[in-house]
Amino acid sequence: MIPPHSESSASFPLHPPLDGWARKVTAIDPGFDAAIKDRLNHLTKPLGSLGRLEDVAFWYARLHGSDRPPAPKGACVVFAGDHGITAEGVSAYPSAVTREMVLNYLRGGAAISVLSRTHGFSLSIVDVGVDGDLSGAEGLIHRKVARGTKNFLREPAMAPREGIQALEVGMEMAANAADGGATLLLTGEMGIGNTTASTALAAALLRRPPEELAGIGTGLSPEGRRKKIRVVEEALAVYRPLLSSPLDWMCAVGGLEIAALTGFIIGGAVRRVPVILDGFITTAAALLAVELIPGVRPWLLASHMSQEPGHRHLLEHLGLSPLLALDLRLGEGSGAAVAYPLVVSAVELYNRMATFSEASVSEAGPG
């Protein structure tokens, strides 16, 4: 393995766009908190009886800065990119599946395609790094930075300029969604090998052993999982003495779609649009986003707890409590999509239920 790319350094200089994005992620205004809580407490129901749905309604309303927030309008963006690390045999599927699945999304045959139609949110597919020619794919958003990353066991996954360019693609997609009227962003990804990249990122940033974080991904055998762990351990042993910043690690062992997701999540906070995270890969991107700009954290909602063991550690580190635990490990935004109607339900209940006074219903007495 060679040392990190010459453009990188032990202290990655903060790129000017990141400085500007950080300034735009302002603190949440608590001015409506009391009014939101008061309405929740006076709806025609026993106090707190809607459980986590009340927490979700409060989260959504305060982020939109209103005690009568807009109805949720979701926009899911799936970023696709390939990973050179698949050359080490860390995935049960060949890299060609990334391109094939992108075409499946566009034809409407994938899980996220079905869920977007079922629940009425928009779906955009972005090629940020697929190792294949998709120039003729109708409906695809073409933002290819490179034809996949390099094999990070042999050389850095991407040059810093590629990482920054992928971040900017994500920012662009968040801005486009917000300009299109989205009030809620859903994160999705596709990239054979990206659980390995996410395991490496999580191990580096959380300082936990890969053994605790690595799962079976798309269906590895026990031996395949052990190989994944060995690959990550070997890479970290080389990079750890050389790298320190989150951007260093993103470029050394991350993915183009993970970088784009990081920009997308930051972009949601910049445009003041809440973000529903999907699974392990999108939560690794969320960790990067929060490490780069801590003010991003309040804008995040965890949709579910996946089967990938690293996902739990990421959620705990970020202080996020998932809405669901369905043993999902599909990715592509499917967990975020399943959680979306719960958010819609929470907000609709908050906005449309009558209060005790409006319904002329007696409230509970003391005790």
Phi, psi and omega in degrees: 000144178260160178295168181304157182309146184298338178287341181272169177206174180295339176228096184298121180295135180295118182292140183311318178301323179296321175302313180295319179298318181300320180294332182276345177274090186270164180296150178288132178281118181276010187300333181260359185305312183296319181293321179295313179298320180298317179295315178303320184283347182245010172290158186285078180195157171300147183305123177074010188287346176268007170052230184298335178299327177292321177298318180295316178299317179297314178304311183293315184294315183292326178291330176273001174062045183201144173275359170225078187288162178293152175299141181300134172230106189271147173226116178259131176239125177255118178262134184240136177198152180261165187229124179295340181295344178298341177298342180270007177073037184264003181232148178283344183243151176285158182300334180302337182295332178301308180297317182296322179289325175302316178294325177296319176301315184293330177279349178088016186261358183268167180303314182294330178295314179296316182293325178294320177291320183295317187257359169077028173254157181284155180227125176237138179246127185240123172273104178255347182187036179283135179275073181177162181273113177241023186299332181264007184284114183287133178090351180279141174270118187265107177222040186297121176273320178200165178274070180085169177273171173279167176286106188289353172284339183251331181197164181302144183300320180207157174285152179307321180297326177290319178299315179296319179298320178294319174304316182293328174299315178298318177300317179300317182293324176294317179297318179298318179296316179297317179295333178277003176097007179295138175248002182204128179256140177243134185262138177214158181209159172213124178184106178302128182098357187281346171289330176291314177299318180293323176298317179296317178297313181297317180298320181291313187279329178270348183057049177240152180291141179306329179304325180283341191250331188284134175245197183268357178058236182277007176127040179293150170286168175306319178294321177298320177295319178298322177296317178302315181298315180298318180298313180295317180300317181295318180295315181296324180300326179281316188280332187303318179291346189255336190242153177220320188275156177303323179292323173306309184293321178303317182283328184285317187230002185274201181222157179296321178288330177290319176297317179296319176299320178300315177296322179297317180292316175299319180299325176299315179294320178299317182271005177060047176238120181299156187233128171264120177279151175268247187251217188301312185292314181290333177284329171298319176296322178296322177299315177302315182300316181289324176296324180284318183221095184304332180294352178289331189310314183296344184275002188255140172233129178274123183283318187200169172254118184274177177284345179291121184300330179295336183297317180300317181295321178295314181298317180297318180297321181278352181070034182251135179253115185292148178287326189229156171221093187243013181059034178283149171207035182272322188078210180056013180094005187295320179293318177299322180292322179291327179283336184307311180296337174292320177294317177302314180299316181299315183288320179295319176299314180299315184283327193252340176295149176279150170278168179302318182292320180295327184265359183055044178250136180290139178274163178296146178274175179296143179082000000 
